[in-house]
Amino acid sequence: MLGTAVGSLAVDGWAKPAAAQSLGDFLKSSRNQGGALFGSTEISSDTLKALPQWARVLSKVKQERRAFRACLDNPAACTSAGLKSWREVASAAKGKPRDAMLKIVNQYFNRWPYKVDQELYGVSEFWATPKEFMKRSGDCEDYSIAKFFALRDLGLSNDEMRVVILMDRIRRIGHAVLAVYQSNDILILDSLTDLIFSHRKYRHYIPQYSMNESTRWAHFYEKKRTASL
């Protein structure tokens, strides 16, 4: 669970400003100061060793994704209630226009009840794989992780998405969302709402770090804006 404060992030390994990705000019411009996710400035690193919870998810999810894809291709491979449920939503989303696909996936995973890590696993912080989440539910980062890999299997690329760990200034607690990069915007899939908005709408979200399967980013703000937050 992300509680009253998000844990500190090691700075070792942070490198250059975030490298351009598949969305070309938009992502190049977003590296400018204040032009990245939620109006931040970001710095990237190509090492994920500072994120052991994420590394655990990545190591376990490979096998899970094979099972999910097999189930999507063949109903006979859906050998559990979770797989059958996943096939239902994946079939509904597959081939739909991008906006419709995002809406279906966001609404589907938001149906799961919110449960804290202490209740589920007896620890204060545990990041679940999609299979673990669909079996037991979870908290904010678990929703975001499940959506990330569902959309990967539906055709979105790694470079188009990030799980974002942030601070919610209104509720004064840590939170997590999924950011999906469009050609001219960044859309936010949030467990708190089925509506999908641009990151520009979320003035109360202050990103601390974000990651995908290959890269992590640290997020910063100018002193002037930080003072006003």
N, C-alpha and C positions, 0 to 999 in steps of 0.2 A: 504493500500500500504506500502511496505517496502522501505523507502526512503534512504537518504544519510547515515543514521546510523540506525542500528537495535536497538530497545528499550532495556533498561537495564533489566536484568533478576534477580528477587529476589533470594537470596541465601538460604533463610530459607527453610528447608526441604530437602536440598541436603544431601545425605547419603553416602553410601558405593560405591566403584567402581561398575560399572554396573554388575548386576547379570547375570550368564550364562542363555541363552535362549535355544530355541529348536534346534539351530544349533550347539550345543555342543562345541567341541574343538575349532572351529574357533572363536566363540564369546568369549570363555574363554581367548584365546590368545589376542583378540582385546582389552581386558581390560588393557593390559600392556601399559606402558607409550609410547605414540606415535604410538600405533598399532591399534587404533580405527578409526572411520569414518574420512576420509580426513587426516589421519595421526595424529589425535588428541589424547589426553587422556581424558577420559570421566568419569563423576560421575553421578550416577542415583538417582532418587527419585521416590517414589511410590505415591506421591501426585501431583495432577494437579491444585491445587488451585491458583498457581502463574500464570496460563495461562487462564485468563477468556475468551478470544476469542475462544480458543480451547474447553474449557468447554461448551461454548454456542453451538458450532458445534456438540459436542458429544450428547448434550441433545436433539437437534432437528433432528439429522440424524437417530435416531432409527425409527421414523415413515416413513421417506423418504426411508429407506432401505427396509422396508416391501413393499412399493409400487413398488420399483425397482424389487425386487425379484418376486412379484406377476406378474408383467409385463413380466419378463423373462420366467416364467412358463406358462403364458397364454396370447396370443396376445390380447384377449378381455379386459384384465386389463390395457392395455396401453391406458390410457384415455387422454393423452396430447401429443403434438408434442415432448416434451422433453423425455417422457417415450418411445415413439416409436423409437426415435433416439437412446436412450440408449439400447433398445432391439436389434436393428440392430448390434451395435458394440459388445454387450455382446454375442450375438449369434455367431458372427464371431470369437470371442476370446475363447469362451468356448470349452474346450476339446483340445485346441491346445497345443503343447509343450510350456514350460514355456517361453522361449525366444520370441517365436512368440506372445504369449499372451501379454507380456510386450510391445512389439513393437506396436501391434494393439491399446492397451489402450493409450499408450503415444501419438501416432499419432492422435488418435481420439480427445483427449482433447486439443491437441496443435492447432487444427483448430480454436478454439474460439479466437476472437480478444482480445488483451490485453487492459483492461480498468482499470483506477485507481479508488480507493475507493471514492475519493472526487467527481468524476463525477457520480458514481453510487449511492452512499449512503449519500453524503454530509458530510462525516467524513474522517479523515486522515487514519484511520485504521479500516478495517472490514474484518473478515474472513468468507467467504461464505460457506454454505453447498453445496453438489453436486447439489441439485435442484436449489438453488439460482444461482449457477454458470452457469448451463445450460440454465437458463432463461435470465440472464443478462450479462453473461461473468464475468471477474474479472482480478485480477493480480496474481503474481507468487505463493503466498501461496494457492490461490484458485484452481489453476491448480493442485497443489500437493495434496490438500485435496480430490479433485474429483477423482484423480487417485488412491489414497489410498483406498477409499471406493469402487471404482469399482473393484479393485483387491481383496479386501476382499470378495466381493460377488462372485467373480470368483474362490475363493478357497484358496487364500493366507492367512496365519495366521497373527494375530496382531503382533506376535513376529518377523515376517519376514520383517516388514516395519517400516519406520519412516518418518514423515514430518520433514524436516531440515531447520531451519532458519540460514542463513549464511551471510557473507560479501563477495562480489565479489571484489577482489582487482584490477582487470583490469578496471571495470566500476566504481568502488568506490561507490557502492550503496549496500543496502541490497537486498537479494534475497532469494528464497525458492525453494527447490527441494524435490523429493521423493527418498529416499534410499531404495533399495530392497536387502535384504541379501541373498546371495547364500551360498553354502557349502564352497566356498573358495574365495569369493570376495563380494564386495558390488557394485551393479549397480545403476546408477543414471538416473532417469527419469526427464528431465529438459524441462521446457516450451520453452527454447531458441533453442532447436534442437530436431528433430525426432530421431536422433542417440542416442543409449544407450551405455555409456562407464562405465568402472570401476571408482570408486572414486579416484583411484590412478592417473588418467589422469588430474584431476582438481586441479592443484597446486595453482590456484588463488582463490579457494573457501575455506574460513575460517569459519567453523561451529561455531555458538554461542550456540544454543541449538536445541534439537530435541525431538520428542515425538511420541508416538502411543496412543492407547486407554487406556493404563494402566500405562505408565511410561514416565517420562521426563528425559533428560540427559543434563548436562552442559558439554561443550567441552573446553579444555585448550591445550596449547602448552608449551613445554620447553622454558625457557628464551632465549636460543641460537637461536632456530628457530624463535621465535617471533621477535627477533631483526632483522632478515633477511627478514621478510615479508614486 
